[in-house]
Amino acid sequence: MRAIQISEPKQLKRIEIDEPSAPGVGQALVRTHRMGVCGTDISCYLGKFPFFDFPRIPGHELGVEVIAVGEGVTNVKAGDRCSVEPYMDCGECYACRRGALNCCQRLKVIGVMMDGGLCDSFLLRADKLHRSAQLSYEQLALVETLAIGCHANDRGAPGSGKFGAADHALIIGMGPIGLATLEFARLTDATISVMDMNEARLDFVRQHYGIENTVLFKGDGSEIDRMQQVTGGDLYQVITDATGNKHSMSAALTYLAPTGRLVYVGITTDELSFKHPTMHRPEATLLASRNAMPTDFSRIIGLIEDGTINTDPWVTHRTGFDAVLDDFDAFTRPESGVIKAIIEVT
């Protein structure tokens, strides 16, 4: 059976693997139709992601078809189209007992800590499948990225403040995770700003989301002037940093309004540094956002189905299974203009 493996940094390899066995109790056998390429896949490919070991078959943003189900499976059946929730929690640790399945202490994410879906078919827990009779496989492959943004937005909880005025919310980094966060921030009462160093991405947000409060990061202080102009000098009550860049993540505290909340959703292996008064002076709240919750997947599927979320602008690049080895490296380069790439597996 066909599969593609990241064998070492910047090295993809087509391999043959054994056909999966029949599904066991609580399992489903699924066929991969579409795989989304996200920042995690790029970081894994470049050898920069902290939880990734080589060699590994990637693929955690997936639109799949159920081929067969094992004993006891009632939530899906053969023929169903599904999105995959790729977080394999243990259900027993402290975090799981408290309902924080996204923070499971033994968590294994498919495509990152265990082999994923860039293959013809594979087995997984059936409870991690979220079906839709309406969505395409491509739309289903985008649900996981959106779930990351959904959870990050919930962590920051922008909206109307305690005193009735709408929060000013800033999202830093307009890659897929920043855009996913934006999808949910725009459903709140918050006044939204976005920042990126790539003017083309800011143009994308203006065109497709109607966000006029854009901030071009140049590193010369002009971004602070723009932020103060947008917020009337108050700066931001909620900031989500989706860059995974240590310099951006360290500087983000300086954009907070008093009593503001900063959410880190991007991941870096580098140390972050800031002088303590930068956090102490505004009595800032520092938050992390990890993965997503099972309920996020069903919510997102419903929002795409009813047209609240339009995924059409997201996909800027497509490639087939046989072309991945030639095309993938370009997805790592900002000048390619990629927002979201989709691999057509079957």
SERO-4910 file (N, C-alpha, C, O; in steps of 0.05 Angstrom, whole numbers):
BEGIN
 pado doro    nc1    nc2    nc3   cac1   cac2   cac3    cc1    cc2    cc3    oc1    oc2    oc3
  Met    A     17    -24      0      0      0      0     18     25      0     39     25     13
  Arg    A      9     46    -14     24     71    -17     24     87      8      4     88     23
  Ala    A     47    100     14     48    120     35     72    138     29     90    131     14
  Ile    A     71    162     41     93    180     39    103    186     67     87    192     85
  Gln    A    129    185     70    142    187     96    161    211     96    175    216     77
  Ile    A    162    225    119    184    244    123    206    228    137    204    221    160
  Ser    A    227    222    121    248    204    131    269    218    148    281    206    166
  Glu    A    274    243    141    293    260    156    287    289    148    271    294    130
  Pro    A    299    309    161    292    336    154    295    342    124    316    336    112
  Lys    A    274    354    113    273    362     85    275    339     66    284    341     43
  Gln    A    266    315     75    268    292     58    242    276     60    235    264     80
  Leu    A    227    276     37    203    259     34    210    234     18    227    235      0
  Lys    A    197    212     25    202    187     12    176    172      7    160    169     26
  Arg    A    172    163    -17    149    145    -22    156    117    -13    178    107    -21
  Ile    A    139    104      2    145     78     13    121     60      9     99     69      3
  Glu    A    125     34     12    103     14     12    100      3     40    120     -4     53
  Ile    A     76      3     50     70     -8     77     49    -30     75     36    -32     54
  Asp    A     47    -45     96     27    -67     96     -1    -56     96     -7    -35    107
  Glu    A    -19    -70     84    -48    -64     86    -57    -66    115    -48    -84    129
  Pro    A    -74    -48    124    -83    -50    152   -101    -75    156   -113    -85    137
  Ser    A   -102    -84    180   -119   -107    186   -148    -98    188   -154    -74    186
  Ala    A   -166   -117    192   -194   -110    196   -197    -95    222   -182   -100    241
  Pro    A   -216    -76    224   -218    -60    248   -227    -77    272   -243    -95    270
  Gly    A   -214    -71    295   -221    -85    320   -243    -70    335   -256    -52    323
  Val    A   -247    -77    359   -268    -65    376   -263    -35    378   -241    -26    386
  Gly    A   -284    -19    371   -282     10    374   -266     23    352   -261     48    353
  Gln    A   -257      8    332   -240     19    311   -256     23    285   -277     12    281
  Ala    A   -244     40    267   -254     43    240   -231     41    221   -209     51    227
  Leu    A   -235     30    198   -216     30    176   -225     52    157   -248     52    148
  Val    A   -207     71    151   -215     93    134   -196     96    110   -173     88    112
  Arg    A   -207    107     89   -191    114     65   -187    144     64   -206    159     67
  Thr    A   -161    152     61   -155    181     60   -161    191     32   -151    181     12
  His    A   -178    212     31   -183    226      6   -168    252      4   -156    258    -17
  Arg    A   -168    268     25   -155    294     24   -139    298     50   -147    290     72
  Met    A   -115    311     47    -99    318     70    -91    347     68    -82    356     47
  Gly    A    -96    363     88    -87    390     89    -59    392    100    -51    376    117
  Val    A    -44    411     89    -16    415     97    -16    440    115    -25    462    106
  Cys    A     -7    438    140     -8    460    158     20    467    168     40    454    160
  Gly    A     21    487    185     47    495    196     61    473    212     86    472    212
  Thr    A     46    456    225     59    434    239     73    415    219     95    407    224
  Asp    A     59    409    197     72    392    177     97    404    166    117    391    161
  Ile    A     96    431    161    120    445    151    142    444    171    165    438    164
  Ser    A    136    449    197    156    448    218    168    420    221    192    417    225
  Cys    A    151    399    219    161    372    220    180    366    197    201    355    201
  Tyr    A    172    374    173    189    371    149    216    385    152    236    374    144
  Leu    A    215    409    164    240    424    167    257    415    191    279    424    195
  Gly    A    245    396    207    260    387    231    259    405    255    276    404    272
  Lys    A    238    422    256    236    442    277    214    436    298    211    451    317
  Phe    A    197    416    293    175    412    311    183    395    335    195    374    332
  Pro    A    176    404    360    188    391    384    177    363    389    191    348    403
  Phe    A    154    356    379    142    330    387    144    309    364    130    289    365
  Phe    A    160    315    344    162    298    320    187    281    320    209    291    326
  Asp    A    184    255    313    207    238    310    208    227    282    187    221    270
  Phe    A    232    225    271    236    213    244    241    183    247    253    174    267
  Pro    A    233    167    227    216    174    205    187    173    213    180    160    233
  Arg    A    170    187    198    141    188    205    124    193    180    132    209    163
  Ile    A    102    179    178     82    186    158     65    209    168     52    205    189
  Pro    A     65    232    155     50    255    165     20    252    158     11    232    146
  Gly    A      5    272    166    -23    274    158    -41    273    182    -49    252    192
  His    A    -50    297    191    -69    298    213    -93    316    206   -113    315    220
  Glu    A    -92    331    184   -115    346    174   -127    330    152   -117    330    129
  Leu    A   -148    315    157   -157    294    139   -187    294    133   -203    299    151
  Gly    A   -193    289    108   -220    283    100   -220    254     91   -206    247     71
  Val    A   -235    237    104   -233    208    100   -260    196     95   -281    207    101
  Glu    A   -260    172     83   -284    155     79   -282    131     97   -261    118     97
  Val    A   -303    124    111   -303    100    127   -307     76    109   -326     74     93
  Ile    A   -288     57    111   -290     32     95   -304     10    111   -321     -4    100
  Ala    A   -297      8    136   -309    -13    153   -306     -5    182   -289     11    189
  Val    A   -323    -16    199   -322    -10    228   -321    -36    244   -331    -56    235
  Gly    A   -309    -34    267   -307    -57    285   -331    -59    304   -349    -43    303
  Glu    A   -330    -79    320   -351    -84    340   -355    -60    359   -335    -48    368
  Gly    A   -380    -54    364   -386    -32    384   -386     -4    372   -392     14    387
  Val    A   -380     -1    347   -380     26    335   -408     33    325   -419     19    308
  Thr    A   -418     55    335   -445     64    327   -446     92    316   -466    100    304
  Asn    A   -424    107    319   -425    136    311   -420    139    281   -427    160    270
  Val    A   -408    119    268   -403    121    239   -408     93    227   -409     73    241
  Lys    A   -411     93    201   -415     68    186   -400     70    160   -391     91    151
  Ala    A   -397     47    146   -383     46    120   -397     65    101   -421     66     99
  Gly    A   -380     81     87   -391    100     67   -392    128     78   -395    147     62
  Asp    A   -391    132    104   -392    159    115   -367    175    108   -345    165    107
  Arg    A   -372    201    102   -349    221     99   -345    234    126   -363    242    140
  Cys    A   -319    236    134   -313    245    161   -288    263    162   -270    261    145
  Ser    A   -288    280    182   -264    294    190   -251    278    213   -266    265    228
  Val    A   -225    279    215   -211    264    236   -202    283    258   -189    303    253
  Glu    A   -209    276    282   -198    289    306   -173    273    313   -175    251    323
  Pro    A   -149    285    308   -125    268    309   -112    265    336    -90    254    338
  Tyr    A   -125    273    357   -112    273    384   -121    248    399   -143    245    408
  Met    A   -102    229    401   -108    204    414   -102    206    444    -79    201    453
  Asp    A   -122    213    459   -120    216    488   -123    189    502   -134    170    491
  Cys    A   -112    187    526   -113    162    541   -139    158    556   -147    135    561
  Gly    A   -153    180    563   -178    178    578   -175    172    608   -195    170    622
  Glu    A   -150    170    617   -146    161    645   -129    180    662   -132    180    686
  Cys    A   -113    197    649    -94    214    665   -109    237    678   -133    240    675
  Tyr    A    -94    253    693   -106    275    707   -121    294    689   -143    302    694
  Ala    A   -108    301    666   -121    320    647   -146    308    636   -167    321    635
  Cys    A   -145    283    628   -169    270    616   -192    268    637   -215    272    630
  Arg    A   -184    262    662   -205    260    683   -219    287    688   -242    287    697
  Arg    A   -205    308    682   -217    335    685   -229    345    659   -238    368    658
  Gly    A   -231    328    639   -243    336    613   -225    351    594   -234    359    573
  Ala    A   -200    354    601   -181    369    584   -167    348    566   -143    344    569
  Leu    A   -182    335    548   -171    314    532   -148    325    514   -130    310    506
  Asn    A   -150    351    507   -129    363    490   -102    365    503    -82    368    490
  Cys    A   -102    362    530    -77    364    546    -70    337    558    -54    336    577
  Cys    A    -80    316    547    -74    289    557    -44    286    561    -28    293    544
  Gln    A    -37    275    584     -8    272    591      5    250    575     30    248    574
  Arg    A    -11    233    562      0    212    545     -8    216    515     -9    197    500
  Leu    A    -15    240    509    -26    246    483     -8    237    460     16    242    460
  Lys    A    -20    225    439     -7    219    414    -24    231    392    -48    225    389
  Val    A    -11    248    376    -25    261    353    -17    246    328      7    243    323
  Ile    A    -37    236    313    -30    221    289    -17    241    269    -24    264    267
  Gly    A      3    230    255     18    246    236     40    262    249     56    275    235
  Val    A     42    261    275     63    276    290     78    257    309    102    253    306
  Met    A     64    244    327     76    226    346     71    196    339     83    178    351
  Met    A     54    192    319     48    166    308     41    170    279     34    192    271
  Asp    A     44    149    263     39    152    234     11    162    228     -8    155    242
  Gly    A     10    179    208    -15    192    201    -27    183    175    -24    160    166
  Gly    A    -42    201    162    -60    193    140    -50    198    112    -66    196     93
  Leu    A    -24    203    108    -14    206     80     -8    179     69     15    172     63
  Cys    A    -29    163     66    -28    136     56    -56    129     46    -74    145     48
  Asp    A    -59    105     34    -84     98     23   -106     94     44   -128    103     40
  Ser    A    -99     80     65   -119     74     86   -105     68    112    -82     60    112
  Phe    A   -120     71    134   -108     66    160   -130     61    181   -153     68    176
  Leu    A   -122     50    203   -141     45    226   -138     67    246   -117     78    251
  Leu    A   -161     74    259   -160     92    281   -185     88    298   -203     74    291
  Arg    A   -185    101    322   -208     99    340   -232    112    326   -230    135    316
  Ala    A   -254     99    326   -278    109    312   -290    133    326   -303    150    313
  Asp    A   -285    136    352   -296    159    366   -282    185    358   -291    207    366
  Lys    A   -260    183    343   -246    206    333   -255    215    305   -242    231    292
  Leu    A   -277    203    296   -288    210    270   -312    228    273   -330    222    290
  His    A   -314    249    257   -337    267    258   -348    269    229   -335    279    211
  Arg    A   -372    259    226   -383    255    199   -399    279    190   -409    295    206
  Ser    A   -402    281    164   -420    301    152   -430    290    125   -415    279    109
  Ala    A   -456    292    121   -468    283     96   -466    304     75   -470    299     51
  Gln    A   -459    329     83   -459    351     64   -432    360     54   -428    368     31
  Leu    A   -412    359     72   -386    370     65   -369    352     47   -372    328     47
  Ser    A   -353    365     30   -334    351     13   -310    341     30   -306    350     53
  Tyr    A   -295    323     19   -271    314     33   -251    337     37   -238    338     58
  Glu    A   -250    355     18   -232    378     22   -241    396     45   -224    404     61
  Gln    A   -267    401     47   -277    416     70   -272    402     96   -264    414    116
  Leu    A   -275    376     96   -271    360    121   -242    360    129   -236    359    153
  Ala    A   -224    362    109   -195    363    116   -187    390    129   -166    391    142
  Leu    A   -204    410    126   -199    436    138   -209    439    166   -203    459    180
  Val    A   -225    421    175   -239    424    201   -218    424    224   -222    440    243
  Glu    A   -197    408    222   -178    407    245   -164    434    248   -160    443    270
  Thr    A   -155    446    226   -143    472    228   -162    492    240   -154    508    258
  Leu    A   -186    492    232   -206    510    243   -210    505    273   -215    523    288
  Ala    A   -209    479    280   -212    473    309   -190    485    326   -196    493    348
  Ile    A   -166    486    316   -144    498    331   -150    527    336   -147    537    358
  Gly    A   -160    541    315   -167    569    318   -191    573    336   -193    593    351
  Cys    A   -210    555    334   -234    556    352   -227    555    381   -236    571    397
  His    A   -209    536    388   -201    533    416   -184    557    425   -187    566    447
  Ala    A   -166    567    407   -150    590    414   -167    614    420   -163    629    439
  Asn    A   -188    618    403   -206    641    408   -221    637    434   -225    657    448
  Asp    A   -229    613    440   -243    608    465   -225    614    489   -235    624    510
  Arg    A   -200    608    486   -181    614    508   -179    644    514   -179    652    537
  Gly    A   -177    660    492   -175    689    496   -202    702    503   -203    722    516
  Ala    A   -224    690    492   -251    698    497   -256    728    492   -265    743    510
  Pro    A   -249    738    468   -255    766    462   -285    770    459   -300    751    454
  Gly    A   -294    795    463   -322    801    461   -328    828    472   -312    847    469
  Ser    A   -350    831    485   -357    856    499   -344    854    527   -347    835    542
  Gly    A   -330    875    534   -316    876    560   -335    879    583   -360    882    580
  Lys    A   -324    879    606   -339    881    631   -355    906    633   -376    907    646
  Phe    A   -346    927    620   -359    953    622   -375    960    597   -381    983    592
  Gly    A   -381    940    581   -399    944    558   -385    950    532   -397    945    511
  Ala    A   -361    960    532   -347    967    508   -335    942    495   -326    924    509
  Ala    A   -335    941    469   -324    917    455   -294    916    459   -280    936    458
  Asp    A   -284    892    464   -255    888    466   -242    894    439   -253    888    418
  His    A   -218    905    440   -200    905    417   -184    880    418   -170    874    438
  Ala    A   -185    864    396   -171    838    395   -152    839    372   -159    847    350
  Leu    A   -127    830    377   -106    829    356    -98    800    352    -93    785    370
  Ile    A    -97    792    326    -87    766    319    -61    770    303    -61    784    283
  Ile    A    -39    758    313    -13    762    300     -6    737    284     -6    715    295
  Gly    A     -1    741    259      6    719    241    -18    709    225    -36    697    237
  Met    A    -19    715    199    -42    708    183    -37    683    166    -45    681    143
  Gly    A    -23    664    177    -22    637    166    -48    622    172    -67    635    182
  Pro    A    -50    596    166    -74    582    170    -85    583    199   -109    585    203
  Ile    A    -68    581    219    -78    582    247    -88    610    254   -108    612    268
  Gly    A    -74    631    246    -84    657    250   -111    662    236   -129    674    248
  Leu    A   -113    653    211   -138    655    197   -160    639    211   -183    648    212
  Ala    A   -153    616    221   -173    600    235   -183    614    260   -207    614    266
  Thr    A   -165    627    275   -172    642    298   -190    666    290   -210    672    304
  Leu    A   -184    678    268   -200    700    258   -228    692    251   -247    707    256
  Glu    A   -231    668    240   -258    658    234   -277    659    258   -301    665    255
  Phe    A   -266    654    282   -283    653    306   -283    680    321   -303    686    333
  Ala    A   -261    695    319   -261    721    331   -282    739    318   -295    756    331
  Arg    A   -286    736    292   -305    753    277   -334    747    285   -352    763    279
  Leu    A   -339    724    298   -366    717    307   -372    729    334   -394    725    344
  Thr    A   -353    743    346   -357    756    372   -362    786    368   -363    795    345
  Asp    A   -365    800    390   -370    829    389   -344    845    388   -345    869    387
  Ala    A   -321    831    388   -296    845    389   -290    861    364   -300    854    342
  Thr    A   -274    882    367   -264    897    344   -237    885    338   -218    885    354
  Ile    A   -234    874    313   -211    857    307   -190    872    291   -196    887    272
  Ser    A   -165    868    299   -142    876    283   -125    851    277   -125    832    292
  Val    A   -110    852    255    -92    830    248    -65    842    241    -63    864    230
  Met    A    -44    828    247    -17    837    241     -1    815    227     -2    791    234
  Asp    A     15    823    207     33    804    193     55    821    180     52    845    177
  Met    A     77    808    174     98    822    160     96    819    130    112    830    114
  Asn    A     76    803    121     72    797     93     48    813     84     25    807     91
  Glu    A     52    833     67     31    851     58     10    835     42    -14    841     43
  Ala    A     18    814     28     -1    798     12    -21    784     30    -45    782     23
  Arg    A    -12    775     53    -31    762     71    -51    783     83    -74    776     88
  Leu    A    -42    807     88    -60    827     98    -80    835     76   -103    840     82
  Asp    A    -71    835     51    -89    840     29   -111    818     28   -134    824     23
  Phe    A   -102    793     32   -121    771     32   -142    774     53   -166    770     47
  Val    A   -135    783     77   -154    787     99   -173    810     92   -197    808     98
  Arg    A   -162    831     81   -180    854     74   -200    845     53   -224    852     54
  Gln    A   -191    830     33   -208    822     11   -229    802     19   -252    805     12
  His    A   -221    782     34   -240    760     40   -255    762     66   -276    750     69
  Tyr    A   -245    778     85   -258    781    111   -267    809    117   -281    814    137
  Gly    A   -260    828    100   -268    856    105   -255    868    129   -266    887    140
  Ile    A   -232    858    138   -218    869    161   -201    893    152   -182    889    137
  Glu    A   -208    916    162   -193    940    154   -171    947    174   -152    962    167
  Asn    A   -173    937    198   -153    944    218   -129    925    215   -125    907    232
  Thr    A   -114    929    194    -90    913    190    -65    928    198    -64    952    195
  Val    A    -46    913    208    -21    924    217      2    910    203      5    886    206
  Leu    A     18    925    188     41    913    175     65    915    194     73    937    202
  Phe    A     76    892    201     99    892    219    125    897    204    132    882    186
  Lys    A    138    919    210    164    926    198    187    925    219    210    924    211
  Gly    A    180    924    244    201    924    265    213    951    270    234    952    283
  Asp    A    201    972    261    213    999    264    196   1017    282    200   1041    284
  Gly    A    176   1005    296    159   1020    314    134   1030    301    115   1039    315
  Ser    A    132   1028    274    108   1038    261     84   1021    268     61   1031    266
  Glu    A     88    996    275     66    979    282     52    988    308     28    987    310
  Ile    A     68    999    327     56   1009    352     39   1034    345     18   1038    356
  Asp    A     50   1051    328     34   1075    320      8   1067    308    -13   1079    314
  Arg    A      8   1047    291    -16   1038    278    -36   1026    298    -60   1031    297
  Met    A    -26   1010    317    -43    998    338    -56   1020    355    -80   1018    361
  Gln    A    -41   1040    362    -52   1062    378    -73   1077    363    -93   1086    374
  Gln    A    -68   1080    337    -88   1094    320   -114   1078    319   -136   1090    322
  Val    A   -112   1052    316   -136   1035    314   -151   1034    340   -176   1034    341
  Thr    A   -137   1033    363   -150   1028    389   -154   1054    405   -162   1053    428
  Gly    A   -148   1077    393   -150   1102    408   -130   1104    430   -135   1118    450
  Gly    A   -107   1091    427    -86   1092    446    -88   1071    468    -70   1068    485
  Asp    A   -109   1055    468   -113   1035    490    -98   1009    486    -93    995    506
  Leu    A    -91   1002    462    -79    976    455   -100    954    459   -124    959    458
  Tyr    A    -91    929    463   -109    906    458   -115    891    484    -98    885    500
  Gln    A   -141    885    488   -150    870    511   -144    840    507   -139    826    526
  Val    A   -145    831    482   -140    802    476   -121    801    452   -126    814    431
  Ile    A    -99    786    455    -80    782    434    -76    752    430    -72    738    450
  Thr    A    -77    742    406    -70    715    400    -46    715    381    -48    726    359
  Asp    A    -24    703    390      0    701    373      0    673    360      4    653    374
  Ala    A     -3    673    334     -4    648    319     21    644    302     21    629    282
  Thr    A     43    658    309     67    657    292     86    634    297     98    623    279
  Gly    A     88    626    322    109    606    329    137    618    327    156    603    326
  Asn    A    139    644    327    164    658    324    172    671    351    156    686    363
  Lys    A    196    664    362    203    673    388    204    703    391    197    713    412
  His    A    212    717    370    213    746    372    185    758    374    180    776    390
  Ser    A    167    748    357    140    758    358    127    751    385    114    768    397
  Met    A    131    727    394    118    718    419    128    733    443    113    739    462
  Ser    A    154    740    443    165    755    465    156    784    465    151    796    486
  Ala    A    152    795    441    144    823    439    114    828    443    105    850    449
  Ala    A     98    806    440     69    809    440     58    822    466     38    836    465
  Leu    A     72    817    488     63    829    514     62    859    513     46    872    526
  Thr    A     79    871    496     80    901    496     56    913    482     53    937    482
  Tyr    A     40    897    469     16    907    455     -9    904    472    -31    912    463
  Leu    A     -7    894    496    -30    889    513    -40    915    527    -24    931    536
  Ala    A    -66    917    528    -78    937    545    -77    928    574    -73    904    579
  Pro    A    -81    946    594    -83    938    622   -104    916    625   -126    918    614
  Thr    A    -97    896    641   -113    872    647   -118    854    623   -136    838    623
  Gly    A   -101    857    602   -105    842    577    -96    813    579    -82    805    598
  Arg    A   -105    798    559    -99    769    558    -83    763    532    -91    771    511
  Leu    A    -61    749    535    -45    741    513    -46    710    510    -39    696    529
  Val    A    -53    701    486    -56    672    481    -34    664    461    -32    675    440
  Tyr    A    -18    644    469      2    633    451    -10    607    439    -15    588    453
  Val    A    -15    607    413    -25    583    399     -3    572    382     -2    547    377
  Gly    A     16    588    371     39    578    357     59    566    376     60    573    400
  Ile    A     75    547    366     94    533    382    123    538    372    128    539    348
  Thr    A    141    542    391    169    545    385    185    529    404    177    524    427
  Thr    A    209    520    396    227    506    414    247    525    427    262    517    444
  Asp    A    246    550    418    264    571    429    253    582    456    230    580    462
  Glu    A    271    594    471    263    608    495    251    635    489    260    649    471
  Leu    A    230    642    504    218    669    502    230    686    524    236    676    546
  Ser    A    233    712    519    244    729    540    230    756    539    224    767    518
  Phe    A    225    766    563    214    793    567    220    802    595    223    786    613
  Lys    A    222    828    599    226    838    626    200    836    641    179    842    631
  His    A    202    827    666    178    822    682    159    846    684    135    841    683
  Pro    A    169    870    686    149    893    687    131    894    663    109    904    665
  Thr    A    140    883    640    123    883    617     97    867    621     76    873    610
  Met    A    100    846    638     76    830    645     63    840    670     38    840    672
  His    A     79    850    689     68    857    715     52    884    713     31    886    725
  Arg    A     63    903    698     51    929    697     21    928    689      5    941    702
  Pro    A     14    914    667    -14    913    659    -30    891    673    -54    888    667
  Glu    A    -18    877    693    -31    854    705    -41    835    684    -64    828    683
  Ala    A    -23    828    666    -29    811    643    -35    783    651    -25    772    671
  Thr    A    -52    770    635    -57    741    637    -45    728    613    -51    735    590
  Leu    A    -27    709    618    -13    694    597    -26    666    594    -27    652    614
  Leu    A    -35    659    570    -49    634    565    -36    619    543    -24    631    524
  Ala    A    -38    593    544    -30    576    521    -55    562    510    -75    559    525
  Ser    A    -54    555    485    -76    541    473    -65    517    459    -48    519    441
  Arg    A    -74    493    467    -63    468    456    -86    452    442   -106    446    454
  Asn    A    -81    445    417    -99    428    402   -128    439    403   -132    463    399
  Ala    A   -148    422    406   -176    430    406   -192    409    421   -181    388    429
  Met    A   -217    415    424   -235    397    439   -253    382    419   -259    392    397
  Pro    A   -263    358    427   -281    343    409   -306    359    400   -314    357    377
  Thr    A   -317    375    418   -340    391    411   -335    412    390   -353    421    376
  Asp    A   -309    421    388   -302    440    368   -307    429    340   -315    444    322
  Phe    A   -302    403    336   -305    391    309   -334    391    300   -340    399    278
  Ser    A   -352    383    318   -380    383    310   -391    411    306   -407    416    288
  Arg    A   -382    430    322   -390    458    318   -381    468    291   -397    481    277
  Ile    A   -356    463    284   -345    474    259   -359    461    235   -365    475    216
  Ile    A   -364    436    236   -378    423    213   -405    436    209   -413    441    187
  Gly    A   -419    442    231   -445    455    229   -442    483    217   -459    492    201
  Leu    A   -421    498    225   -417    525    215   -410    526    185   -417    545    171
  Ile    A   -395    506    176   -390    504    147   -415    496    132   -421    507    111
  Glu    A   -430    477    143   -454    468    130   -475    490    127   -488    492    106
  Asp    A   -477    508    147   -498    529    145   -487    554    132   -501    574    130
  Gly    A   -462    554    123   -451    577    108   -438    599    125   -429    619    114
  Thr    A   -438    595    151   -426    616    169   -396    617    163   -384    639    163
  Ile    A   -383    595    158   -355    594    151   -353    585    122   -364    564    114
  Asn    A   -340    600    105   -335    594     77   -306    586     74   -288    603     76
  Thr    A   -301    561     68   -273    552     65   -261    556     37   -238    551     33
  Asp    A   -277    565     18   -268    568     -9   -242    584    -12   -224    576    -27
  Pro    A   -240    608      1   -216    624     -3   -190    611      9   -168    619      2
  Trp    A   -194    592     27   -171    582     41   -151    567     23   -127    571     26
  Val    A   -161    550      6   -144    532     -9   -131    546    -33   -145    553    -52
  Thr    A   -106    551    -31    -91    566    -53    -75    547    -70    -67    554    -92
  His    A    -68    523    -60    -51    504    -74    -62    476    -71    -72    468    -50
  Arg    A    -61    461    -93    -69    432    -92    -47    416   -106    -34    425   -125
  Thr    A    -44    392    -96    -25    373   -110    -36    345   -106    -51    339    -88
  Gly    A    -28    327   -124    -35    299   -122    -15    283   -107      8    292   -103
  Phe    A    -23    259    -99     -5    241    -84     22    237    -99     43    239    -87
  Asp    A     20    233   -125     44    227   -140     63    251   -144     86    248   -151
  Ala    A     52    275   -139     68    300   -143     78    311   -117     93    331   -117
  Val    A     71    299    -94     78    311    -68    108    314    -65    118    335    -56
  Leu    A    124    294    -73    153    295    -69    165    319    -84    184    331    -75
  Asp    A    153    327   -107    163    349   -122    153    376   -112    167    396   -113
  Asp    A    128    376   -102    115    401    -96    117    410    -67    115    434    -62
  Phe    A    122    392    -49    120    398    -20    139    421    -11    131    438      4
  Asp    A    163    420    -21    183    439    -11    174    468    -16    179    486      0
  Ala    A    159    473    -38    150    500    -44    130    510    -24    128    534    -19
  Phe    A    116    491    -10     96    500     10    110    512     34     97    525     50
  Thr    A    136    507     37    150    518     60    159    547     56    169    560     74
  Arg    A    156    557     31    168    583     24    146    604     22    127    601      5
  Pro    A    147    626     38    126    646     37    122    658      9     99    666      2
  Glu    A    143    660     -6    140    673    -32    123    656    -51    115    666    -72
  Ser    A    117    631    -44     99    615    -61     70    625    -59     54    617    -76
  Gly    A     64    641    -39     37    651    -35     18    631    -24     -6    635    -25
  Val    A     28    610    -13     10    589     -2     -3    598     24     10    608     42
  Ile    A    -29    595     25    -44    598     49    -50    570     61    -43    564     83
  Lys    A    -63    554     44    -68    526     52    -65    508     27    -77    514      6
  Ala    A    -49    488     30    -45    468      8    -60    443     15    -62    434     38
  Ile    A    -72    430     -5    -87    406     -2    -74    384    -19    -68    389    -42
  Ile    A    -70    361     -7    -60    337    -22    -84    320    -28    -98    311    -11
  Glu    A    -88    315    -54   -109    297    -64    -98    269    -64    -84    261    -83
  Val    A   -104    254    -43    -92    228    -39   -105    206    -56    -92    190    -69
  Thr    A   -132    206    -56   -147    186    -72   -166    200    -91   -180    187   -106
***
